[in-house]
Amino acid sequence: MKKIIALDHLNEVVDQALGKLGLELTERTIVREILMYAEMRASTQGLIKIKERTVLPDAHCNAITTDTKTASVATVNGGGHTGMYVLHEATLVAARLVKNNGIALVTTNNTRSSTGAIGYYANHLAKSGYIALVLAGSPKVMAIEGGIDPVFGTNPIAIAIPTNDKPLVLDMATAATTWFAVINARDSNSRLPNNVAIDREGTPTIDPLAAMSGAINAFGGAKGSGLALMFEFLTGVLGNASLVGDNEDNRSNTIIAIDPSVLGNEGQFQSRASELVKRLKESRTTDNKALRLPGEHSNAIAAQCESQNQIAIDADLYQHLLALADS
């Protein structure tokens, strides 16, 4: 059941709850912003992560450090801090490198908690005029096509394109569903859609508990599985982080940022991108309804939340956050 809450009130509750979990002010401010970005877009990457305690830094963190390899390449060691905070810091590093050099590659490692909705980071870079690709590594919960064992994370990718208006952001997992969608189904005693998960013996299942002891499927069969495999190379392998079978939990992320102005006049890419969006919007559709591009629906939900200063949130989740904030 959903409950309508004032947006500014929920922000305060979330900040207090993160504080009670032990996050320092700077870190919890960033984590709250990223969680609320997702929650306002009705994403499974939102406030449920507080309930599941996937936002916690290590008990004893070290300082985040950046090892600049070349003028355009750097690695950010998270020091055990919250994944969202570390990837935000890496985004700032990428923004600095791409501004100075036209292109940037930044990897992260040494985190053990969720990075949240990775579209947030891609959107941040695109608002400054950069093309952004963000890949996230995560715990192994997805099977390869034809396999049974969980060998990949849900391995999402976010791609953001700057335009003359708001950035166009694609944010998607290579899994048929997200891990937190499975958790939501478990908590609400719901069933999963068909063909998104298997049990531990490899039999298709709609039971979220069976899926949690089994594996999630890739989207689109072999094609989605192939993308997930490539993203595993570009995160876990490239970032020197955990691979399936490793005992440690060390997650890696990869950011690629491109300044399109190095290939043309200032603003030319944004104008052409906007023209493409315009032409797509003018094309015919099967149902005669307006064409909807990636991110538009979720952005419309977020804009409505902001304009009305209210948000619909799961009632049980809200009570959990409130109890934590008041503890």
N, C-alpha and C positions, 0 to 999 in steps of 0.2 A: 504494500500500500504506500502511495506517495503522500508526502506532506509538503505544503507550500510554506517556504521559509523566506524571510527577508534576506536578500543577498548580503548586505553589509553585516547583518547579525551572524550569518553562517560563516563569513570570513573571520569574525572575531572568535567564534567557537572553535573553528579549525586551528587558528593561531594558538589559542589556549591549550587545545588538545595536543598539538605538536610540542608545545612547551612542556607539558606534563610528561611527555615521552622522553624528554631530555634534549631536544634539539635547541641549540643556541639561536639567538635572535636572527643573525644574518642567514644562517642555514634554513631555519624554519620559515623565514619570509619567502625565500626562493621556492622551497618545497610547497608551501601553501599556494603560491601563485600558479605553480605547475599543476597541482592537484585540482585547483578551482578552474583552470583552463579546461581540463578534461571534464570535470563535473558539469560545467555550464554547457558543454557540448554533448551531454548525455552519453559520454564515453565510459567504457568499462575500466578505464585507467584513472578513475577519479578517487573519491574519498574512501572507497572500500579498502584502499591500500593502507589507510590508517588502522582500520579494524583488523586487517590481516597482519599488521605490524611489518609491512614491507617497505617502510620509509625510514627505518632506523639505521643510524651509523653504527660502526663497531664501537664496542665499549671503550676502547682506547684508540683514538684516531691519531694519525700523524698529519702534519701539514700537507696540503695539496701542493704538489710540485709540478713544474713544467720543464720538460727536457726538449729544447729546441734542436732538432736534428739538422735541418737546413733552413734557408730563409722562408720556405713554404711548408715545412713539415715539423710537427711537434707531437710529443706524447705527454699526456697528463696523467700523473700517478695520483689516484684519488685518496690515498692514505687511509682508506677504510671509511671515508665520509659517505653520506647518503648519495645514492646514484644520481638523483636529480640535481643535487647541488654540484656534483662533480661534472656532469654533462653540461650544466649551465656555465661553469667556469671554462670548460673546453670550448663552448660556443663563443665565449668572449675571446679566447685565444685565436680561434679560427677567424673571427671578425678582424682582429688585428693583423693577422698574417695575410688574409686575402686583400685587405685594404692596401697593404704595402707591396704585394707581389702579384696580385691578380688571380691567384689560386692558392688554396690551402688544403692540407690534409692533416687532420688531428685525430689521434686515437686516444682512448682512455683505458685504464685498467685499475686493478686493486679497489674494486667496489663489490659489495655483496647485496645490494638492495636495488629496488626498482628505479628505472629512469623515467617512468611514467609515459605520458603521451609525447612521443618524440616529434610530433608535428609542431609542438611548442618551440623547439629549438630551431627547426627549419624555418618556421614562420619568423622568428626573431631575426635571422640572417636575411631573409628575403625582404623584410621591411626596410633594410638598409640598402637594398638594390642588388643583392647577391643571389645567385642560384645556389640552392643548398640541398645536399643529400645527407641524410642521417640514418645510420644503421645501428641497431641495438642488439647486443647479445643478451641472453637470458637463460635461466635454468632449463634443463633439458626435459621437455614435456611433449615434444612432437616427434612422430615417427617419419622416417623416410618412406617414399612411395614403395610399397611392396614389403615394407618391414613391419615389425611389431613393437620393438623396443623404442622408448623415447630417446632420441639421439640428438635432436636439435632443440633450441629455444623456439619460441613462436616467431622469432627472427623478423621483426617488422622493419619497414623502410618508410621514411618520410622524404618527399621531394617537394620543395617549395620554389615557385616561379614568381619573380617580381613582375608586376604589371603597373600600369598607370593608376590602378585602383588598389585594392587589397591584394596581397599575395594569393596565388592559387596553390593550395597545399593538398597533396595526396599523402595520407597517413594510413598505412595498412599493414597488417600482419601477413606473413606468408602461411600462417596456419588457417584452417577452416573456421576456427573460432578462437577467441582469446582465452588465456588461462583464467582471467578474472570473470569472464562470462560463464565459465564452468563453475567457479566459486559462487557466483550469483545464483545459478541454477540450483546448486546444492543448498544454499541458504534459504531459498524460496520454495524448496521442494518441487521444483519444476523439472521438466525433461529437456534434454538437449535436442536440437534439430537432428534429423537423420543425416548420416554419413559425415559427421564431423569428428567422431571419436571412436576408439576401439578399446576393449577391455584388455586385461593383461595377457589373454590368450590370442588376441588379434581379432576377436569377433566384434563386429559393429555394435555399438551400444548407444542408447539415449539416456542412460543413467549417469548423472554427473559423478557419483562416487566410483562407479566402475571405470569411468574415463580417467579419474584422478589416479587410479592405480594402474591404468593402462597408458594410453597416449592419445594426443590430438592428431588428427590428420592434417596434411597440407591442403591448402585450397587448390582446386583445379587439377588434382591428380599429379601426374609426373611433372607438369610445367611448374606448378607451385612448389613442389618438392625440389625441383632443380634450382629454383631461385633461393629457397631456404638453404640449400647446400652451399651455393655461392656466397650467400650472406654470412654463413658460418665461417667460411674462409676469410671474409673481409672484416670479421669482428674477432672471434676467438683466436684464429690462427694469426692474423695480421697484428692483433693487439697483444699477443703473447698472454692470453687469458685461458680460462678453463675450457677443456674439450670433454666430450663424453668419455666417461671412465675415469676422469681425474677425481681425486678425493677433495680437493680444495674448491671453494666457490669464489672464483675471480672473474668478474664479468667485464667485457670490453665493448666499447662503442666506437664508431667511426664517423667522422664528419668530413665531408668534402664541400668546399665552398668555392664558387667561381664568380669573378667579377666580369659580367658580360661586356662591360664597356671597353675592355682591352681588345675586343674583336671588332669594335665598331664605335660609332659616335655615342657620346654620353646620352643615355635615355633611349637609344634606338631599339635595344632589345625589349624594354618595357613597352614601348609603343607598338612594336610588332606583336608582342605577346598579347597585348590588349586587343589588337586587331583580330588575331586568331580567335580569342574568346568571343568577340563580337560576331564573327562569321559562324562560329559553332552555334551560338545562340539563335542565329537566323536560319539554321538548317532545319529540315523537317523532322518530326518525331512520330513515332508509331501511335501515340495516344493523343497527339495534338496539344500536349501540355508543354510548358516551358522546359527546355533542356536543363538538367541539373549537373553541374560539374563538381569534381571532387572538393569536399570541404564546404560547399555552399550551404547545404542543409544544416550542418552542425554550427556553422558560423551564424546562421539565422537564429538558431535556438539561443546561442550565446548573446547575440544582440538583443533579443527579446528579454532575456534575463536582466541585462544591464539597464535597458530602458524602463522596465517595470520594477526593478530592484527586488526581484523575487525569483525563486528557483524551486522546482519540484525535486524532492529528494526522498529516498526510501525512508519511511518513518522509523524503522528499527535501526537503521544506520544513524539517523539523526540522534536518536536517543542514546546510542552508544557514544557518539561524539560528545554529546552534552554531558553524559556521566563522566567521561574521561576528562573533559575540560573542568568540571567541578570537583574532581577528585583531589 
